[in-house]
Amino acid sequence: MEAKEIVLEVLKKEGNPMSAGQIAEISGLERKEVDKAMKVLKDEELIVSPKRCYWEAKG
């Protein structure tokens, strides 16, 4: 499974806005991998930021 799929799955499962650090901790991925995956997810408009530095799955 790709890092972006893992990040999206964690966000959907948790259901709360989360920081990249929290996502890295839960998923077991490196923080750099999470940041790269989140950039791709932002560009694809699959995640949104309800408040600064926190993200959640869109929809």
PDB file of N, CA, C, O and CB in Angstrom:
ATOM      1  N   MET A   1       0.837  -1.186   0.000  1.00  0.00           N
ATOM      2  CA  MET A   1       0.000   0.000   0.000  1.00  0.00           C
ATOM      3  C   MET A   1       0.880   1.247   0.000  1.00  0.00           C
ATOM      4  O   MET A   1       1.876   1.311   0.721  1.00  0.00           O
ATOM      5  CB  MET A   1      -0.951  -0.001   1.216  1.00  0.00           C
ATOM      6  N   GLU A   2       0.512   2.224  -0.801  1.00  0.00           N
ATOM      7  CA  GLU A   2       1.283   3.460  -0.888  1.00  0.00           C
ATOM      8  C   GLU A   2       1.085   4.323   0.354  1.00  0.00           C
ATOM      9  O   GLU A   2       0.091   4.186   1.067  1.00  0.00           O
ATOM     10  CB  GLU A   2       0.890   4.244  -2.141  1.00  0.00           C
ATOM     11  N   ALA A   3       2.032   5.202   0.600  1.00  0.00           N
ATOM     12  CA  ALA A   3       1.961   6.081   1.769  1.00  0.00           C
ATOM     13  C   ALA A   3       0.701   6.939   1.742  1.00  0.00           C
ATOM     14  O   ALA A   3       0.066   7.140   2.777  1.00  0.00           O
ATOM     15  CB  ALA A   3       3.202   6.976   1.838  1.00  0.00           C
ATOM     16  N   LYS A   4       0.334   7.445   0.569  1.00  0.00           N
ATOM     17  CA  LYS A   4      -0.852   8.317   0.516  1.00  0.00           C
ATOM     18  C   LYS A   4      -2.125   7.544   0.856  1.00  0.00           C
ATOM     19  O   LYS A   4      -3.045   8.097   1.458  1.00  0.00           O
ATOM     20  CB  LYS A   4      -0.986   8.955  -0.879  1.00  0.00           C
ATOM     21  N   GLU A   5      -2.181   6.270   0.473  1.00  0.00           N
ATOM     22  CA  GLU A   5      -3.342   5.440   0.810  1.00  0.00           C
ATOM     23  C   GLU A   5      -3.404   5.192   2.312  1.00  0.00           C
ATOM     24  O   GLU A   5      -4.481   5.199   2.909  1.00  0.00           O
ATOM     25  CB  GLU A   5      -3.290   4.099   0.053  1.00  0.00           C
ATOM     26  N   ILE A   6      -2.244   4.975   2.913  1.00  0.00           N
ATOM     27  CA  ILE A   6      -2.177   4.747   4.359  1.00  0.00           C
ATOM     28  C   ILE A   6      -2.616   5.999   5.108  1.00  0.00           C
ATOM     29  O   ILE A   6      -3.400   5.919   6.054  1.00  0.00           O
ATOM     30  CB  ILE A   6      -0.747   4.339   4.786  1.00  0.00           C
ATOM     31  N   VAL A   7      -2.107   7.159   4.683  1.00  0.00           N
ATOM     32  CA  VAL A   7      -2.471   8.426   5.326  1.00  0.00           C
ATOM     33  C   VAL A   7      -3.971   8.670   5.221  1.00  0.00           C
ATOM     34  O   VAL A   7      -4.608   9.040   6.208  1.00  0.00           O
ATOM     35  CB  VAL A   7      -1.698   9.599   4.692  1.00  0.00           C
ATOM     36  N   LEU A   8      -4.537   8.468   4.046  1.00  0.00           N
ATOM     37  CA  LEU A   8      -5.969   8.686   3.852  1.00  0.00           C
ATOM     38  C   LEU A   8      -6.790   7.722   4.709  1.00  0.00           C
ATOM     39  O   LEU A   8      -7.816   8.103   5.273  1.00  0.00           O
ATOM     40  CB  LEU A   8      -6.338   8.522   2.371  1.00  0.00           C
ATOM     41  N   GLU A   9      -6.335   6.484   4.801  1.00  0.00           N
ATOM     42  CA  GLU A   9      -7.031   5.483   5.612  1.00  0.00           C
ATOM     43  C   GLU A   9      -7.014   5.863   7.093  1.00  0.00           C
ATOM     44  O   GLU A   9      -8.024   5.722   7.783  1.00  0.00           O
ATOM     45  CB  GLU A   9      -6.392   4.101   5.415  1.00  0.00           C
ATOM     46  N   VAL A  10      -5.876   6.341   7.580  1.00  0.00           N
ATOM     47  CA  VAL A  10      -5.772   6.765   8.982  1.00  0.00           C
ATOM     48  C   VAL A  10      -6.722   7.933   9.245  1.00  0.00           C
ATOM     49  O   VAL A  10      -7.419   7.945  10.260  1.00  0.00           O
ATOM     50  CB  VAL A  10      -4.309   7.166   9.331  1.00  0.00           C
ATOM     51  N   LEU A  11      -6.756   8.912   8.342  1.00  0.00           N
ATOM     52  CA  LEU A  11      -7.633  10.070   8.521  1.00  0.00           C
ATOM     53  C   LEU A  11      -9.102   9.659   8.536  1.00  0.00           C
ATOM     54  O   LEU A  11      -9.883  10.169   9.339  1.00  0.00           O
ATOM     55  CB  LEU A  11      -7.389  11.095   7.413  1.00  0.00           C
ATOM     56  N   LYS A  12      -9.479   8.736   7.649  1.00  0.00           N
ATOM     57  CA  LYS A  12     -10.868   8.276   7.603  1.00  0.00           C
ATOM     58  C   LYS A  12     -11.218   7.486   8.862  1.00  0.00           C
ATOM     59  O   LYS A  12     -12.306   7.651   9.414  1.00  0.00           O
ATOM     60  CB  LYS A  12     -11.110   7.413   6.351  1.00  0.00           C
ATOM     61  N   LYS A  13     -10.306   6.632   9.315  1.00  0.00           N
ATOM     62  CA  LYS A  13     -10.547   5.787  10.481  1.00  0.00           C
ATOM     63  C   LYS A  13     -10.697   6.621  11.750  1.00  0.00           C
ATOM     64  O   LYS A  13     -11.597   6.376  12.553  1.00  0.00           O
ATOM     65  CB  LYS A  13      -9.411   4.780  10.647  1.00  0.00           C
ATOM     66  N   GLU A  14      -9.815   7.608  11.933  1.00  0.00           N
ATOM     67  CA  GLU A  14      -9.837   8.429  13.144  1.00  0.00           C
ATOM     68  C   GLU A  14     -11.034   9.371  13.166  1.00  0.00           C
ATOM     69  O   GLU A  14     -11.644   9.582  14.214  1.00  0.00           O
ATOM     70  CB  GLU A  14      -8.548   9.231  13.258  1.00  0.00           C
ATOM     71  N   GLY A  15     -11.370   9.937  12.006  1.00  0.00           N
ATOM     72  CA  GLY A  15     -12.538  10.798  11.923  1.00  0.00           C
ATOM     73  C   GLY A  15     -12.379  12.181  12.538  1.00  0.00           C
ATOM     74  O   GLY A  15     -13.336  12.956  12.570  1.00  0.00           O
ATOM     75  N   ASN A  16     -11.186  12.502  13.028  1.00  0.00           N
ATOM     76  CA  ASN A  16     -10.906  13.818  13.618  1.00  0.00           C
ATOM     77  C   ASN A  16      -9.808  14.497  12.816  1.00  0.00           C
ATOM     78  O   ASN A  16      -8.992  13.816  12.195  1.00  0.00           O
ATOM     79  CB  ASN A  16     -10.492  13.690  15.118  1.00  0.00           C
ATOM     80  N   PRO A  17      -9.770  15.832  12.817  1.00  0.00           N
ATOM     81  CA  PRO A  17      -8.624  16.515  12.211  1.00  0.00           C
ATOM     82  C   PRO A  17      -7.343  16.107  12.944  1.00  0.00           C
ATOM     83  O   PRO A  17      -7.315  16.041  14.173  1.00  0.00           O
ATOM     84  CB  PRO A  17      -8.814  18.065  12.252  1.00  0.00           C
ATOM     85  N   MET A  18      -6.293  15.837  12.181  1.00  0.00           N
ATOM     86  CA  MET A  18      -5.041  15.368  12.768  1.00  0.00           C
ATOM     87  C   MET A  18      -3.856  16.105  12.160  1.00  0.00           C
ATOM     88  O   MET A  18      -3.911  16.555  11.016  1.00  0.00           O
ATOM     89  CB  MET A  18      -4.884  13.854  12.567  1.00  0.00           C
ATOM     90  N   SER A  19      -2.792  16.222  12.932  1.00  0.00           N
ATOM     91  CA  SER A  19      -1.558  16.813  12.428  1.00  0.00           C
ATOM     92  C   SER A  19      -0.729  15.728  11.744  1.00  0.00           C
ATOM     93  O   SER A  19      -0.976  14.535  11.921  1.00  0.00           O
ATOM     94  CB  SER A  19      -0.752  17.486  13.578  1.00  0.00           C
ATOM     95  N   ALA A  20       0.253  16.158  10.964  1.00  0.00           N
ATOM     96  CA  ALA A  20       1.124  15.206  10.277  1.00  0.00           C
ATOM     97  C   ALA A  20       1.876  14.333  11.286  1.00  0.00           C
ATOM     98  O   ALA A  20       2.098  13.148  11.040  1.00  0.00           O
ATOM     99  CB  ALA A  20       2.121  15.951   9.368  1.00  0.00           C
ATOM    100  N   GLY A  21       2.265  14.915  12.413  1.00  0.00           N
ATOM    101  CA  GLY A  21       2.961  14.151  13.450  1.00  0.00           C
ATOM    102  C   GLY A  21       2.096  13.048  14.033  1.00  0.00           C
ATOM    103  O   GLY A  21       2.571  11.938  14.275  1.00  0.00           O
ATOM    104  N   GLN A  22       0.829  13.354  14.258  1.00  0.00           N
ATOM    105  CA  GLN A  22      -0.096  12.346  14.780  1.00  0.00           C
ATOM    106  C   GLN A  22      -0.300  11.222  13.764  1.00  0.00           C
ATOM    107  O   GLN A  22      -0.343  10.046  14.126  1.00  0.00           O
ATOM    108  CB  GLN A  22      -1.449  12.991  15.141  1.00  0.00           C
ATOM    109  N   ILE A  23      -0.425  11.595  12.498  1.00  0.00           N
ATOM    110  CA  ILE A  23      -0.606  10.596  11.436  1.00  0.00           C
ATOM    111  C   ILE A  23       0.621   9.693  11.356  1.00  0.00           C
ATOM    112  O   ILE A  23       0.491   8.476  11.229  1.00  0.00           O
ATOM    113  CB  ILE A  23      -0.860  11.285  10.066  1.00  0.00           C
ATOM    114  N   ALA A  24       1.806  10.284  11.430  1.00  0.00           N
ATOM    115  CA  ALA A  24       3.050   9.508  11.381  1.00  0.00           C
ATOM    116  C   ALA A  24       3.118   8.529  12.553  1.00  0.00           C
ATOM    117  O   ALA A  24       3.516   7.377  12.384  1.00  0.00           O
ATOM    118  CB  ALA A  24       4.278  10.448  11.398  1.00  0.00           C
ATOM    119  N   GLU A  25       2.736   8.985  13.715  1.00  0.00           N
ATOM    120  CA  GLU A  25       2.785   8.144  14.918  1.00  0.00           C
ATOM    121  C   GLU A  25       1.835   6.950  14.790  1.00  0.00           C
ATOM    122  O   GLU A  25       2.213   5.822  15.108  1.00  0.00           O
ATOM    123  CB  GLU A  25       2.427   8.974  16.170  1.00  0.00           C
ATOM    124  N   ILE A  26       0.627   7.188  14.335  1.00  0.00           N
ATOM    125  CA  ILE A  26      -0.374   6.120  14.229  1.00  0.00           C
ATOM    126  C   ILE A  26      -0.050   5.158  13.094  1.00  0.00           C
ATOM    127  O   ILE A  26      -0.192   3.944  13.244  1.00  0.00           O
ATOM    128  CB  ILE A  26      -1.765   6.716  14.019  1.00  0.00           C
ATOM    129  N   SER A  27       0.386   5.701  11.952  1.00  0.00           N
ATOM    130  CA  SER A  27       0.606   4.869  10.767  1.00  0.00           C
ATOM    131  C   SER A  27       1.941   4.117  10.795  1.00  0.00           C
ATOM    132  O   SER A  27       2.097   3.086  10.140  1.00  0.00           O
ATOM    133  CB  SER A  27       0.541   5.728   9.527  1.00  0.00           C
ATOM    134  N   GLY A  28       2.894   4.643  11.556  1.00  0.00           N
ATOM    135  CA  GLY A  28       4.219   4.032  11.576  1.00  0.00           C
ATOM    136  C   GLY A  28       5.103   4.491  10.428  1.00  0.00           C
ATOM    137  O   GLY A  28       6.214   3.988  10.260  1.00  0.00           O
ATOM    138  N   LEU A  29       4.618   5.447   9.632  1.00  0.00           N
ATOM    139  CA  LEU A  29       5.408   5.987   8.526  1.00  0.00           C
ATOM    140  C   LEU A  29       6.354   7.065   9.039  1.00  0.00           C
ATOM    141  O   LEU A  29       6.139   7.632  10.110  1.00  0.00           O
ATOM    142  CB  LEU A  29       4.489   6.557   7.421  1.00  0.00           C
ATOM    143  N   GLU A  30       7.400   7.343   8.270  1.00  0.00           N
ATOM    144  CA  GLU A  30       8.295   8.451   8.584  1.00  0.00           C
ATOM    145  C   GLU A  30       7.555   9.763   8.348  1.00  0.00           C
ATOM    146  O   GLU A  30       6.677   9.838   7.488  1.00  0.00           O
ATOM    147  CB  GLU A  30       9.596   8.383   7.728  1.00  0.00           C
ATOM    148  N   ARG A  31       7.904  10.782   9.099  1.00  0.00           N
ATOM    149  CA  ARG A  31       7.237  12.088   8.964  1.00  0.00           C
ATOM    150  C   ARG A  31       7.390  12.640   7.541  1.00  0.00           C
ATOM    151  O   ARG A  31       6.451  13.223   7.000  1.00  0.00           O
ATOM    152  CB  ARG A  31       7.815  13.097   9.988  1.00  0.00           C
ATOM    153  N   LYS A  32       8.570  12.459   6.935  1.00  0.00           N
ATOM    154  CA  LYS A  32       8.790  12.948   5.567  1.00  0.00           C
ATOM    155  C   LYS A  32       7.851  12.275   4.584  1.00  0.00           C
ATOM    156  O   LYS A  32       7.330  12.919   3.673  1.00  0.00           O
ATOM    157  CB  LYS A  32      10.239  12.715   5.140  1.00  0.00           C
ATOM    158  N   GLU A  33       7.635  10.974   4.769  1.00  0.00           N
ATOM    159  CA  GLU A  33       6.711  10.241   3.895  1.00  0.00           C
ATOM    160  C   GLU A  33       5.292  10.771   4.043  1.00  0.00           C
ATOM    161  O   GLU A  33       4.572  10.923   3.056  1.00  0.00           O
ATOM    162  CB  GLU A  33       6.746   8.737   4.211  1.00  0.00           C
ATOM    163  N   VAL A  34       4.895  11.050   5.286  1.00  0.00           N
ATOM    164  CA  VAL A  34       3.554  11.583   5.552  1.00  0.00           C
ATOM    165  C   VAL A  34       3.394  12.944   4.880  1.00  0.00           C
ATOM    166  O   VAL A  34       2.372  13.211   4.248  1.00  0.00           O
ATOM    167  CB  VAL A  34       3.299  11.699   7.081  1.00  0.00           C
ATOM    168  N   ASP A  35       4.399  13.800   5.017  1.00  0.00           N
ATOM    169  CA  ASP A  35       4.334  15.129   4.405  1.00  0.00           C
ATOM    170  C   ASP A  35       4.191  15.046   2.888  1.00  0.00           C
ATOM    171  O   ASP A  35       3.395  15.774   2.295  1.00  0.00           O
ATOM    172  CB  ASP A  35       5.579  15.936   4.765  1.00  0.00           C
ATOM    173  N   LYS A  36       4.964  14.157   2.259  1.00  0.00           N
ATOM    174  CA  LYS A  36       4.869  13.981   0.803  1.00  0.00           C
ATOM    175  C   LYS A  36       3.495  13.463   0.400  1.00  0.00           C
ATOM    176  O   LYS A  36       2.900  13.948  -0.563  1.00  0.00           O
ATOM    177  CB  LYS A  36       5.955  13.018   0.306  1.00  0.00           C
ATOM    178  N   ALA A  37       2.998  12.481   1.136  1.00  0.00           N
ATOM    179  CA  ALA A  37       1.689  11.905   0.833  1.00  0.00           C
ATOM    180  C   ALA A  37       0.585  12.945   1.001  1.00  0.00           C
ATOM    181  O   ALA A  37      -0.352  12.998   0.204  1.00  0.00           O
ATOM    182  CB  ALA A  37       1.415  10.693   1.735  1.00  0.00           C
ATOM    183  N   MET A  38       0.700  13.770   2.038  1.00  0.00           N
ATOM    184  CA  MET A  38      -0.317  14.793   2.278  1.00  0.00           C
ATOM    185  C   MET A  38      -0.304  15.851   1.184  1.00  0.00           C
ATOM    186  O   MET A  38      -1.355  16.387   0.831  1.00  0.00           O
ATOM    187  CB  MET A  38      -0.102  15.449   3.641  1.00  0.00           C
ATOM    188  N   LYS A  39       0.858  16.154   0.648  1.00  0.00           N
ATOM    189  CA  LYS A  39       0.926  17.117  -0.458  1.00  0.00           C
ATOM    190  C   LYS A  39       0.171  16.581  -1.668  1.00  0.00           C
ATOM    191  O   LYS A  39      -0.580  17.314  -2.312  1.00  0.00           O
ATOM    192  CB  LYS A  39       2.398  17.419  -0.836  1.00  0.00           C
ATOM    193  N   VAL A  40       0.368  15.302  -1.977  1.00  0.00           N
ATOM    194  CA  VAL A  40      -0.333  14.681  -3.102  1.00  0.00           C
ATOM    195  C   VAL A  40      -1.841  14.663  -2.837  1.00  0.00           C
ATOM    196  O   VAL A  40      -2.633  14.978  -3.726  1.00  0.00           O
ATOM    197  CB  VAL A  40       0.192  13.241  -3.347  1.00  0.00           C
ATOM    198  N   LEU A  41      -2.233  14.298  -1.630  1.00  0.00           N
ATOM    199  CA  LEU A  41      -3.653  14.253  -1.272  1.00  0.00           C
ATOM    200  C   LEU A  41      -4.288  15.642  -1.336  1.00  0.00           C
ATOM    201  O   LEU A  41      -5.442  15.776  -1.743  1.00  0.00           O
ATOM    202  CB  LEU A  41      -3.828  13.661   0.132  1.00  0.00           C
ATOM    203  N   LYS A  42      -3.537  16.684  -0.934  1.00  0.00           N
ATOM    204  CA  LYS A  42      -4.045  18.063  -1.043  1.00  0.00           C
ATOM    205  C   LYS A  42      -4.257  18.424  -2.503  1.00  0.00           C
ATOM    206  O   LYS A  42      -5.294  18.981  -2.864  1.00  0.00           O
ATOM    207  CB  LYS A  42      -3.069  19.070  -0.378  1.00  0.00           C
ATOM    208  N   ASP A  43      -3.276  18.108  -3.346  1.00  0.00           N
ATOM    209  CA  ASP A  43      -3.369  18.423  -4.777  1.00  0.00           C
ATOM    210  C   ASP A  43      -4.542  17.698  -5.427  1.00  0.00           C
ATOM    211  O   ASP A  43      -5.167  18.229  -6.345  1.00  0.00           O
ATOM    212  CB  ASP A  43      -2.065  18.050  -5.492  1.00  0.00           C
ATOM    213  N   GLU A  44      -4.844  16.489  -4.958  1.00  0.00           N
ATOM    214  CA  GLU A  44      -5.962  15.710  -5.493  1.00  0.00           C
ATOM    215  C   GLU A  44      -7.289  16.065  -4.810  1.00  0.00           C
ATOM    216  O   GLU A  44      -8.339  15.509  -5.133  1.00  0.00           O
ATOM    217  CB  GLU A  44      -5.681  14.217  -5.332  1.00  0.00           C
ATOM    218  N   GLU A  45      -7.214  17.011  -3.853  1.00  0.00           N
ATOM    219  CA  GLU A  45      -8.381  17.488  -3.105  1.00  0.00           C
ATOM    220  C   GLU A  45      -9.115  16.363  -2.359  1.00  0.00           C
ATOM    221  O   GLU A  45     -10.345  16.337  -2.306  1.00  0.00           O
ATOM    222  CB  GLU A  45      -9.344  18.179  -4.052  1.00  0.00           C
ATOM    223  N   LEU A  46      -8.340  15.440  -1.787  1.00  0.00           N
ATOM    224  CA  LEU A  46      -8.913  14.348  -1.003  1.00  0.00           C
ATOM    225  C   LEU A  46      -8.883  14.631   0.489  1.00  0.00           C
ATOM    226  O   LEU A  46      -9.545  13.951   1.272  1.00  0.00           O
ATOM    227  CB  LEU A  46      -8.178  13.062  -1.289  1.00  0.00           C
ATOM    228  N   ILE A  47      -8.096  15.656   0.884  1.00  0.00           N
ATOM    229  CA  ILE A  47      -8.065  16.068   2.284  1.00  0.00           C
ATOM    230  C   ILE A  47      -8.256  17.581   2.355  1.00  0.00           C
ATOM    231  O   ILE A  47      -7.923  18.310   1.421  1.00  0.00           O
ATOM    232  CB  ILE A  47      -6.726  15.641   2.967  1.00  0.00           C
ATOM    233  N   VAL A  48      -8.797  18.034   3.480  1.00  0.00           N
ATOM    234  CA  VAL A  48      -9.007  19.463   3.705  1.00  0.00           C
ATOM    235  C   VAL A  48      -8.490  19.835   5.089  1.00  0.00           C
ATOM    236  O   VAL A  48      -8.334  18.980   5.960  1.00  0.00           O
ATOM    237  CB  VAL A  48     -10.509  19.836   3.562  1.00  0.00           C
ATOM    238  N   SER A  49      -8.227  21.127   5.277  1.00  0.00           N
ATOM    239  CA  SER A  49      -7.712  21.614   6.546  1.00  0.00           C
ATOM    240  C   SER A  49      -8.763  22.484   7.230  1.00  0.00           C
ATOM    241  O   SER A  49      -8.981  23.627   6.830  1.00  0.00           O
ATOM    242  CB  SER A  49      -6.402  22.403   6.337  1.00  0.00           C
ATOM    243  N   PRO A  50      -9.420  21.939   8.270  1.00  0.00           N
ATOM    244  CA  PRO A  50     -10.421  22.730   8.992  1.00  0.00           C
ATOM    245  C   PRO A  50      -9.787  23.794   9.890  1.00  0.00           C
ATOM    246  O   PRO A  50     -10.414  24.806  10.201  1.00  0.00           O
ATOM    247  CB  PRO A  50     -11.298  21.814   9.830  1.00  0.00           C
ATOM    248  N   LYS A  51      -8.537  23.558  10.303  1.00  0.00           N
ATOM    249  CA  LYS A  51      -7.785  24.550  11.062  1.00  0.00           C
ATOM    250  C   LYS A  51      -6.320  24.360  10.758  1.00  0.00           C
ATOM    251  O   LYS A  51      -5.906  23.298  10.294  1.00  0.00           O
ATOM    252  CB  LYS A  51      -8.058  24.435  12.588  1.00  0.00           C
ATOM    253  N   ARG A  52      -5.540  25.378  11.016  1.00  0.00           N
ATOM    254  CA  ARG A  52      -4.138  25.388  10.648  1.00  0.00           C
ATOM    255  C   ARG A  52      -3.373  24.159  11.164  1.00  0.00           C
ATOM    256  O   ARG A  52      -3.452  23.803  12.340  1.00  0.00           O
ATOM    257  CB  ARG A  52      -3.496  26.643  11.169  1.00  0.00           C
ATOM    258  N   CYS A  53      -2.639  23.535  10.257  1.00  0.00           N
ATOM    259  CA  CYS A  53      -1.769  22.388  10.556  1.00  0.00           C
ATOM    260  C   CYS A  53      -2.527  21.103  10.919  1.00  0.00           C
ATOM    261  O   CYS A  53      -1.910  20.137  11.368  1.00  0.00           O
ATOM    262  CB  CYS A  53      -0.847  22.747  11.687  1.00  0.00           C
ATOM    263  N   TYR A  54      -3.816  21.078  10.735  1.00  0.00           N
ATOM    264  CA  TYR A  54      -4.617  19.863  10.972  1.00  0.00           C
ATOM    265  C   TYR A  54      -5.375  19.519   9.712  1.00  0.00           C
ATOM    266  O   TYR A  54      -5.838  20.403   8.991  1.00  0.00           O
ATOM    267  CB  TYR A  54      -5.601  20.051  12.164  1.00  0.00           C
ATOM    268  N   TRP A  55      -5.500  18.232   9.449  1.00  0.00           N
ATOM    269  CA  TRP A  55      -6.109  17.764   8.208  1.00  0.00           C
ATOM    270  C   TRP A  55      -7.135  16.678   8.488  1.00  0.00           C
ATOM    271  O   TRP A  55      -7.052  15.958   9.482  1.00  0.00           O
ATOM    272  CB  TRP A  55      -5.037  17.244   7.247  1.00  0.00           C
ATOM    273  N   GLU A  56      -8.108  16.579   7.583  1.00  0.00           N
ATOM    274  CA  GLU A  56      -9.078  15.508   7.667  1.00  0.00           C
ATOM    275  C   GLU A  56      -9.483  15.090   6.255  1.00  0.00           C
ATOM    276  O   GLU A  56      -9.312  15.853   5.303  1.00  0.00           O
ATOM    277  CB  GLU A  56     -10.312  15.945   8.495  1.00  0.00           C
ATOM    278  N   ALA A  57     -10.018  13.884   6.122  1.00  0.00           N
ATOM    279  CA  ALA A  57     -10.470  13.380   4.835  1.00  0.00           C
ATOM    280  C   ALA A  57     -11.657  14.213   4.378  1.00  0.00           C
ATOM    281  O   ALA A  57     -12.526  14.565   5.176  1.00  0.00           O
ATOM    282  CB  ALA A  57     -10.844  11.872   4.918  1.00  0.00           C
ATOM    283  N   LYS A  58     -11.685  14.521   3.098  1.00  0.00           N
ATOM    284  CA  LYS A  58     -12.781  15.314   2.545  1.00  0.00           C
ATOM    285  C   LYS A  58     -14.008  14.438   2.394  1.00  0.00           C
ATOM    286  O   LYS A  58     -13.919  13.266   2.029  1.00  0.00           O
ATOM    287  CB  LYS A  58     -12.388  15.939   1.186  1.00  0.00           C
ATOM    288  N   GLY A  59     -15.172  15.040   2.689  1.00  0.00           N
ATOM    289  CA  GLY A  59     -16.422  14.322   2.484  1.00  0.00           C
ATOM    290  C   GLY A  59     -16.853  13.655   3.682  1.00  0.00           C
ATOM    291  O   GLY A  59     -17.896  12.999   3.682  1.00  0.00           O
TER     292      GLY A  59
END
